[in-house]
Every structure is written in C-alpha cells, then in structure tokens.
Amino acid sequence: MAHKKPVVGALIYFSLMFCAAAYFTFSAVQGESGLFRRVQIEAEREALRAELERLEAEVARIRNKTRRLSDEFLDLDLLDDQARSVLGLIRKDEIVIR
C-alpha cells in the first residue's frame, strides 16, 4: 500500500497539469486575445482600410467638384450638368422626351 499513494498523487498532479495546459491552450486559441480573435481583428482592419480608401476617394471627388464650382474656378460644363440634374433645367432649343 505504500507504493499506491505516490502513484495516486502523481496521477492527480498530472491530471491537474493536463487540465491547466488544456485551459491555457484553449484560451490562447479561442480566448478574448486568442489567435482566432486576432485573425478576426485583422480581417476587420482590412475591411475598414478598404472602406477608408473608398471614402477618401469619394472625398477627393467631392472636393474636386466643389473646387470646379467655386468662384475662383468655374467649370461651365459641370455647372450646366448640375443645373440640369438638380434643378431640372433645360435650354430653350431642347426637347424633353419622357
């Protein structure tokens, strides 16, 4: 019987160590700061970076359009296009077909 106690103690010790290792491994992979969360954050970052690039291009397009309609630089073709699309204006010599 003297040999049974160290075997049971070692079994309990290794069981606890295995559970602790399994817990930390699971946390490293699935936890709040785990590998899967990191991959998810990277994917979100790339999606947001693409959205930022799209928005920056749209802002540049709007800034260009605003500059072309400003007092310092007036693009008559753009002004004509805006008057037609926004205000629904037409010239006297045009015919509108709906």
C-alpha positions, 0 to 999 in steps of 0.5 A: 500500500505504500507504493499506491499513494505516490502513484495516486498523487502523481496521477492527480498532479498530472491530471491537474497539469493536463487540465491547466495546459488544456485551459491555457491552450484553449484560451490562447486559441479561442480566448478574448486575445486568442489567435482566432480573435486576432485573425478576426481583428485583422480581417476587420482592419482590412475591411475598414482600410478598404472602406477608408480608401473608398471614402477618401476617394469619394472625398477627393471627388467631392472636393474636386467638384466643389473646387470646379464650382467655386468662384475662383474656378468655374467649370461651365460644363459641370455647372450646366450638368448640375443645373440640369440634374438638380434643378431640372433645367433645360435650354430653350432649343431642347426637347424633353422626351419622357 
